[in-house]
Amino acid sequence: MARVREIEEDGGDPTLATIFAKERELFGGLLNSTRVMAHCPPILRAIKLMGASIEQSGLLPRALPPLLNVRVATINGCPF
């Protein structure tokens, strides 16, 4: 059972609406981490921008960050 309620709808927040729409388009739904971090839209936006910056930097192979996410989630016993 989740300790933090997951947010599924944007509630009219333009930041959440943009992020949710993009994620649903890319993945067909929202990632668990997005639904939890949606409690604070400015932090969610900053985290998404940081992830995009890492991806665009070219310093890591493109396939590595998703593999790291899955591995960390597994170590912590979290679904990803």
Steps between C-alpha positions, in 0.01 A plus 500: 500500500632841402588742778440808287181543301570499127353784296336397171336828386655842452227682695528797264869560570666599169837354604347163580282509187807543277708235675213250523410542131860446388548195721171343391603552138845345555408213732124457468458600865669671790811367670463425870766757589314769307173424677669532839704813421188669356421611854750781438487607132807733516719217631357255245574748220856554626566126522368445146721783373803354679435161339467661158826691556685181587360330191587793272853539638615189320727408792321170564406238242132550411399155630670537840267735698188280458702195605626686807143599589384140485800376699458758778126425518578128528757555776242706691221249443292746301303427184615695197 
